[in-house]
């Protein structure tokens, strides 16, 4: 397995990743993709739970782990032991960033608080992710992403009004928290150029969900209006919906701008609708949203998805299919851009996965290797960074510290 250093914009930035599951490790994945030197610390027995997670596996192995742990180096340490804690303190003395997503108070219990770590390394940035953040009356509550999605108002907006609010289909709350933590870490790295000091980045999953809720809170504050679940439509914005096709597929058409709507009805062979006072303006279309959706659906049902997509492209109308994983993996646009890439792996052969986001023109990130075996880099990291010899490593292993 190659462990060559990154060449992206964060090359040379040393990161220690503690914690498990999704939010903290996804933050680490993004930093590693962009070239940071990420050392992932895992418990010796079993490692990160993500090594076992995923509804679909291959030969009993997680297909999530190769993605969320890619470009990272795995070091095993039992953080419940004084020796394991001391090793983390020593590693953190030379690090730029430490990421953790334990319940608030856990680092403090292990004598690894940001204050203690920064006393030894004033340049250290500590990214802390938790369900509800490090302060506030809920700080000590256990909080997975699903709970935060519900409590912060996201679940109330997803799905149809006559059905229970569903999950989005991916761990969106955890992923948003990981992304906001990356933003905070990058901002702290920039601030460090001036101050010479690190700082603590405090991100709650609930904070992150609220951060993308648009004007939901302001709407309530100003008018008392509470945004509700509306299924596949956006109330007052028409036409913008899913429409059935002749071959049993669905096409999403967004023709809600005045000019776009005229192009849409021209494609439908009904150009007169573009000048009809009932549909000619954004406001009037919004009032008649349901009848307009019915009219468009009656047309799309007579065409295949391929025909419709060709027509929409020809007339400059935003449209797209509802893709599944097979569609995404084979999409020529995603392949050309590197949004989906094939990676050669020891355990899975050629494995397709999402590429690095964002794309930088001069210092792009890269996928250098997939999630490593448990403890694959323990000896090398502890020897190179702490000067431990083979006997010291053997003694730590015998005591279950590594």
C-alpha positions in Angstrom: 0.0 0.0 0.0 1.3 3.4 -1.0 1.5 6.0 1.7 3.2 8.8 -0.2 2.5 12.2 1.1 -0.2 14.4 -0.4 0.4 17.0 -3.0 -2.8 18.9 -2.7 -3.3 22.4 -1.1 -3.0 21.0 2.4 0.2 19.1 1.8 2.4 19.4 4.9 -0.5 19.9 7.3 -0.4 17.2 10.0 -3.8 16.1 11.3 -4.6 13.7 14.2 -8.1 12.2 13.8 -9.7 10.8 17.0 -13.3 9.6 17.2 -15.3 7.3 15.0 -18.5 6.9 13.0 -19.2 9.6 10.4 -19.0 13.4 11.3 -15.4 13.5 12.5 -14.0 11.0 10.0 -15.8 12.7 7.1 -14.0 15.9 8.1 -10.7 13.9 8.1 -11.6 12.4 4.7 -11.9 15.9 3.1 -8.7 17.2 4.7 -6.9 14.0 3.6 -8.3 14.3 0.0 -6.8 17.8 -0.1 -3.4 16.5 0.8 -3.2 16.7 4.6 -1.2 14.1 6.4 -4.0 12.5 8.4 -3.2 10.0 11.2 -6.4 8.2 12.3 -6.3 6.8 15.8 -8.4 3.7 16.4 -8.9 1.4 19.3 -6.8 -1.8 19.0 -9.8 -4.1 19.3 -12.0 -3.7 16.3 -11.1 -0.2 15.2 -13.5 2.4 14.0 -17.1 1.1 13.8 -17.1 2.3 10.2 -15.0 -0.8 9.3 -18.2 -2.8 9.8 -20.9 -0.3 8.7 -22.9 -0.4 5.6 -26.0 -2.2 4.5 -24.2 -3.8 1.6 -20.8 -5.5 2.1 -18.4 -7.6 0.0 -16.9 -10.7 1.5 -18.0 -9.4 4.9 -16.1 -6.2 4.4 -17.5 -2.7 4.6 -17.7 -0.7 1.3 -18.0 2.5 3.3 -14.6 2.2 5.0 -12.6 2.4 1.8 -14.1 5.8 1.1 -14.4 7.5 4.5 -10.9 6.4 5.6 -9.1 6.9 2.2 -5.8 8.7 2.3 -5.5 8.2 6.0 -2.9 6.3 8.1 -4.2 4.0 10.8 -2.6 3.9 14.2 -4.0 1.8 17.0 -4.1 3.3 20.5 -6.2 2.6 23.6 -7.1 6.1 24.7 -8.6 4.7 27.9 -5.0 4.0 29.1 -2.6 6.6 30.5 0.0 5.4 28.0 -2.3 5.8 25.1 -3.2 9.3 26.2 0.4 10.3 26.6 1.2 9.1 23.1 -1.6 11.3 21.7 -0.2 14.3 23.6 3.2 13.7 22.1 1.8 13.3 18.6 -0.3 16.5 19.1 2.9 18.5 20.0 4.0 18.3 16.3 0.5 18.4 14.7 -1.4 21.3 13.1 -4.9 19.9 13.7 -6.6 17.4 15.9 -10.2 16.3 15.1 -12.5 14.6 17.6 -16.2 13.7 17.7 -16.6 12.2 21.2 -19.3 13.3 23.6 -18.4 16.6 25.2 -16.2 16.0 28.3 -14.5 12.9 27.0 -11.3 14.5 26.0 -11.2 16.4 29.3 -11.7 13.0 31.1 -8.6 11.7 29.3 -6.5 14.8 30.1 -6.6 15.7 26.4 -8.6 18.9 26.6 -7.8 21.6 23.9 -6.4 23.7 26.7 -4.0 21.0 27.8 -2.9 20.1 24.2 -2.5 23.8 23.2 -0.4 24.4 26.3 2.2 22.1 24.7 1.5 23.3 21.1 0.0 26.8 20.9 -0.4 26.4 17.1 -2.7 23.4 17.4 -6.2 23.7 16.0 -8.7 21.4 17.7 -11.8 20.6 15.7 -14.6 19.3 17.9 -17.8 17.7 16.5 -20.7 16.6 18.6 -24.5 16.3 18.5 -25.3 19.5 20.2 -21.9 21.3 20.5 -19.7 21.9 23.5 -22.0 24.4 25.3 -25.7 24.7 26.1 -28.1 22.7 28.1 -28.1 19.7 25.6 -24.3 19.5 25.4 -24.0 16.2 27.3 -26.7 14.4 25.5 -25.9 11.6 23.2 -26.6 12.9 19.7 -26.3 11.0 16.4 -27.0 12.7 13.1 -30.5 11.3 12.8 -31.5 12.8 16.2 -30.0 16.2 15.2 -31.8 16.1 11.9 -35.1 15.7 13.7 -34.5 18.2 16.4 -33.0 20.9 14.2 -36.0 20.9 11.9 -34.7 19.1 8.8 -36.9 16.0 9.1 -40.0 18.1 9.4 -39.3 19.4 5.9 -38.6 16.1 4.2 -41.3 13.9 2.6 -45.0 14.3 2.0 -47.4 16.0 4.4 -49.6 12.9 4.9 -46.7 10.6 5.8 -44.2 10.4 8.7 -41.0 12.5 8.0 -38.4 10.2 6.4 -34.6 10.3 6.4 -32.9 11.8 3.4 -31.3 8.5 2.4 -27.7 9.4 3.5 -26.3 10.6 6.8 -26.7 14.2 5.7 -26.5 15.7 9.3 -23.1 14.1 10.0 -21.8 15.0 6.6 -22.8 18.7 7.0 -21.1 18.7 10.4 -17.9 17.3 8.9 -18.0 19.9 6.1 -18.6 22.8 8.5 -15.7 21.5 10.7 -13.5 21.6 7.7 -14.5 25.2 7.0 -13.7 26.1 10.6 -10.4 24.4 10.5 -9.4 26.1 7.2 -10.5 29.5 8.7 -8.4 28.8 11.8 -5.4 27.8 9.7 -5.7 31.2 7.9 -6.1 33.1 11.2 -3.0 31.3 12.6 -0.9 33.0 9.9 -1.5 36.2 11.7 -1.7 35.2 15.3 0.7 32.3 15.4 -1.9 30.5 17.6 -4.4 27.7 17.1 -7.9 27.7 18.4 -10.9 25.4 19.0 -13.5 24.8 16.3 -16.8 23.8 18.0 -19.4 22.3 15.7 -22.7 20.7 16.7 -24.6 18.6 14.2 -27.6 20.6 15.1 -25.7 23.8 14.3 -24.8 22.5 10.9 -28.3 21.5 10.0 -29.7 24.9 11.1 -26.9 26.5 9.0 -28.5 25.2 5.8 -32.2 25.8 6.6 -32.4 28.9 4.4 -35.1 31.3 5.7 -37.1 28.7 7.7 -36.5 30.4 11.1 -36.8 33.9 9.8 -40.1 33.1 8.1 -41.5 32.0 11.4 -40.0 34.9 13.3 -41.4 37.6 10.9 -44.8 36.0 10.0 -45.5 33.0 12.2 -45.4 30.8 9.1 -44.0 27.3 9.6 -42.7 25.6 6.5 -44.1 22.1 6.1 -43.4 19.0 4.1 -44.5 19.4 0.5 -43.2 16.2 -1.2 -41.5 16.8 -4.6 -42.8 20.3 -5.1 -41.7 23.7 -3.9 -45.0 25.6 -3.2 -45.5 28.6 -5.4 -42.6 27.6 -7.8 -44.0 26.1 -10.9 -43.4 24.1 -12.9 -40.7 22.3 -10.9 -41.6 18.7 -10.1 -41.1 15.1 -11.0 -43.1 13.9 -13.9 -43.9 10.3 -15.1 -42.6 9.0 -18.4 -43.9 6.4 -20.9 -41.3 3.9 -19.9 -41.9 4.0 -16.1 -39.2 6.4 -15.2 -39.4 9.9 -13.7 -38.0 13.1 -15.1 -37.4 16.2 -13.0 -38.2 19.4 -15.0 -37.6 22.9 -13.6 -39.3 25.3 -16.0 -40.3 27.9 -13.4 -38.6 31.0 -15.0 -40.8 32.9 -17.5 -38.4 32.4 -20.4 -37.7 28.8 -19.5 -41.5 28.1 -19.3 -42.0 29.4 -22.8 -39.3 27.1 -24.0 -40.8 24.2 -22.2 -44.3 24.6 -23.7 -42.8 25.1 -27.1 -41.1 21.7 -26.6 -44.5 20.3 -25.7 -46.0 21.6 -28.9 -48.1 24.1 -26.9 -46.4 27.5 -27.4 -49.6 29.3 -26.8 -49.5 28.4 -23.1 -46.4 30.7 -22.8 -48.6 33.7 -23.5 -51.7 32.5 -21.7 -52.4 34.9 -18.8 -53.1 32.0 -16.5 -49.4 30.8 -16.9 -47.4 33.6 -18.4 -46.0 34.9 -15.1 -44.2 33.4 -12.1 -47.0 34.4 -9.8 -49.9 33.0 -11.9 -48.1 29.7 -12.5 -47.6 29.4 -8.7 -51.3 29.9 -8.1 -52.1 27.2 -10.6 -49.3 24.8 -9.7 -51.4 21.7 -9.5 -53.2 22.1 -12.8 -50.0 23.0 -14.5 -48.3 19.9 -13.1 -51.2 17.7 -14.3 -51.0 19.3 -17.8 -47.2 18.6 -18.0 -47.6 15.1 -16.6 -50.2 14.2 -19.2 -47.6 15.1 -21.8 -44.6 13.4 -20.3 -46.5 10.1 -20.0 -46.5 9.9 -23.8 -42.7 10.1 -24.1 -39.8 8.0 -23.0 -37.2 9.4 -20.6 -34.6 9.5 -23.3 -36.9 11.4 -25.7 -37.8 13.9 -23.0 -34.2 14.5 -22.0 -33.3 15.1 -25.6 -36.2 17.6 -26.0 -35.3 19.4 -22.8 -31.7 19.8 -23.9 -32.7 20.9 -27.3 -34.9 23.7 -25.9 -32.6 24.7 -23.0 -35.0 23.6 -20.2 -33.3 22.3 -17.0 -34.2 18.7 -16.6 -32.7 15.4 -15.4 -33.5 11.8 -14.6 -33.8 10.4 -11.1 -30.5 8.4 -11.0 -29.7 5.3 -8.9 -26.2 4.2 -8.1 -25.8 2.3 -11.4 -26.7 5.4 -13.3 -24.3 7.6 -11.4 -21.4 5.1 -11.7 -21.8 5.0 -15.5 -22.6 8.7 -16.1 -20.1 10.0 -18.7 -20.2 13.5 -17.3 -19.3 12.4 -13.8 -16.6 10.1 -15.2 -15.1 12.9 -17.4 -14.9 15.3 -14.5 -13.5 12.7 -12.0 -16.6 13.0 -9.8 -16.7 9.3 -10.0 -13.4 7.5 -10.3 -12.1 3.9 -10.3 -9.5 3.0 -7.6 -7.4 -0.1 -7.7 -7.5 -1.8 -4.3 -6.0 -4.9 -2.7 -9.3 -6.2 -1.2 -11.9 -5.2 -3.8 -10.1 -5.0 -7.1 -11.3 -2.0 -9.1 -13.6 0.0 -6.9 -15.7 2.9 -8.1 -16.2 5.8 -5.6 -16.8 9.5 -5.6 -13.9 11.7 -6.4 -12.3 14.7 -4.6 -14.5 17.8 -4.1 -13.7 20.7 -4.6 -11.6 20.7 -7.7 -8.6 23.1 -7.6 -6.8 24.1 -10.8 -3.3 24.4 -9.5 -3.1 22.2 -6.4 -5.8 19.5 -6.9 -6.4 16.9 -4.2 -6.2 13.1 -5.0 -7.1 9.7 -3.8 -3.8 8.0 -3.0 -5.1 4.9 -1.3 -8.3 3.6 0.2 -9.1 3.0 3.9 -6.2 1.0 5.3 -6.1 -2.2 7.5 -6.4 -1.6 11.2 -3.1 -0.4 12.7 -1.3 -0.6 9.3 0.9 2.4 10.1 1.2 2.2 13.9 4.8 1.1 14.1 6.1 3.5 11.4 4.3 6.6 12.8 5.3 5.9 16.4 8.9 5.2 15.3 9.3 8.2 13.1 7.5 10.8 15.2 8.2 9.6 18.7 11.4 7.7 18.2 10.1 4.4 19.6 12.3 1.3 18.9 11.1 -2.2 18.1 11.3 -3.2 21.8 9.2 -0.3 23.0 6.6 -1.0 20.4 6.5 -4.7 21.3 6.1 -3.7 25.0 3.2 -1.4 24.2 1.6 -4.1 22.0 1.9 -6.7 24.8 0.1 -4.4 27.2 -2.7 -3.7 24.7 -1.9 0.0 24.4 -1.4 -0.3 20.6 
